[in-house]
Amino acid sequence: MDEELRSLTERLRAESGGSLAYERLVATDDLDELARVLTATGQPLWARELAAFRLGLAGDRRAFESLVLFLNHRDPQRCASAAHALARLGDPRTARAAAALATNELRVAYALHPVRLLTNLRAPESVPALITTLQRRLRPHDPYRRVALACVDGLGTLEDPRARPVLNEALAHPALAEAAVRALARIPKQR
């Protein structure tokens, strides 16, 4: 069993109280049944999350909108699960949605998982979004250091020369300097 699926099912089992509805959603192989949970009224949050996650892992694009909403949720565990499922979903809209969430200053407190997802996707939107997000985090006294660090690490992983200027700026920030040195070392030298 996928480790992320195991973690999610344990968490949602507790949220659901181990109900029969929970057991049915965990056991079903009927993708249409899972999709109906996403559109039916009155469904609990745990049921929607479980259905969206399972559809995402199955590559069923009906999960896309729900997974994007969970990617931007205030609960970090829900964000992490959504990012995992979105990475597996294979929907071409995913990178654009993740970039929009990562660069939204009104929701920057929830940008960590969209940033990590962008790194994982390696999409054309990834580097520009990570650069934009990191530039905004380099302001004095910015409280979102974890987001900034994820951007630095992501830019190093992506090894794109366009990231050099912002990573050089990050060197001046003690909390980011060590990671910025590592990231810069991974980017090929320009000739």
N, C-alpha and C positions, 0 to 999 in steps of 0.2 A: 504494500500500500504506500502511495506517495506520502512522504513525511508531512507535507503541508496539509494534505487531506486528513491525515490522522489527527493532527493538532486541531484542525477546524472542527472535525466531528466530535472530538472530546469536549471542546469549548461549547459547541452548540448543543450537545447532549445535556450539559449542565444548564444552559439557558432555557432549554425546552422542558426541563424536568423529566427527560427521558420518555416523552409522550409517545403514543402510538403514531401520531402524525410525523414525528421526528423519525421513528424507526422505518416508516413507510418511505420517506424521502431518501433516507440513507440507502435503503435496499433496492429501490426501483431502478430499472434500466430504461424506463420509458421517458425519453427526452421530452415528449409532448406533455406528459404529466408535470415534469419539472418546469417547463415553460409556462404552463397554466398557473403555477404558484406565483410567477412574476407578474402576472396580469390580474389575478383575482383580488378582489377587495378583502380587507380585513385579515390579510396574512401577517403573522408576526415577523419581526425583523429577522429572527434566526432562520425561519423557513425560507424567506427571500434570499438570504445570504447563502444558505446551503444549496438552494436550487440554482442560483446564478453561478456559484463556484463549480458545481458538478457539470452544468452546461458548458462553462468555459473550458474545463478540462477535456470535455468531449468535442470541443471545436465548434460548438453550436452558437452561431452569432446572435441568437435571440438573447443571449446573456449580456451583450455588450453594454447597453445603457445602464443596467443594474450594476454591473461590475464597475463602471466608471463612477457611479454614485458612491459605491463602497470604497473605491480608491480615494475618495475625498471625504471620508467619514472621520469623525472626531476620535473614534476608537482605533488606535494603531494596529490592533490585531485584525480588525476588519480590513484596514488598508493593505496590510501585508498579504492577506489571503486574496484580496481582489487583484493585487499586482501579480501574484503568482498565476492566477487563473487567466488574467489578461495576456500575460506573456505566452501562455499555451494556446490561447484562443486563435491567434493568427488573423485577427481582424485588421484590415489596413487602416482603420480609423484610430487604432489604439495609440500610436505615437503622437498624433495630432492632439488627441484628448489629454494624454499625459503631459505633453508640452504646455497645453493651456493651463492645466492644474499646477504644474511646477512653477510657472511664471506669474500666476495670479497672486498679487501682493495682498489681496484681501484674505487669502486662504493659505498664506505661507506657512502657518503653523502646521499644516497638513501636507506639506510638499515633499517630505522625506521619501515616501514610497513612490510618488510619481517620478522623482529624480532617479531613484534606483531602477525603476522600470525603464526609463529612457536609456539608461546605461545598458541594461540587459537587451533592449530591443535593437540598439545600434542603428537606428533609423536616421534618415536625413534630418529630421527635426531634433534629434538628440543633442548634438553639440551646440547649436545655437541656443536652445532652451537652457542647457546647463550653464553656458556662458552668461546669459542674461540673469539667471537666478543667482549665480555666484557674484556677479558684479553688484547686485543689490544687497548681498549679504556682507559686502566689504565696508559698509558704512560703520562709523564708530558706534560702539555699544549695541550692535545688532544682536538680538537675543536668540537668533536661529542658527547657532553654530553647527548643530548636527546636520542641518540642511546644507550649509556651506561646505562642511567636510564631505558630505555625500557628493556634492558637485565636484569638488577637487578630486576625490577618488574616481568618480565617473569619468571626468575629463582625462585623467591618466589612463584609465582602462581603454577609452576610445582612441587614444593616441593621435589626436587630430591637431595639426600645427596651429589651427586657428585659436586654440586654447592657450597658447604661450603667453600672450599679453595679460590675460586675467589671472593666470597662474603665477606670473611674475608679481602681480599686485598682491596676490594672496601671501606671498613670502613675507610681507610686512606685518602680517597678523600672527602673533605667537601661537594661537590655537590652531592655525592652519599651515604654518610654515613647514613643518616636517612632512606633512602629506603633500604639500605643493612641491617640495624638492623631489619626492618620489614620483609624483605625477609628471613633472617636467623631464625627469630622467627617462621616462617611457616614451616621450614624444620624439620622433625622429628629427634629427637636425636638418634644417633647411640648407640647401646648397646655394 
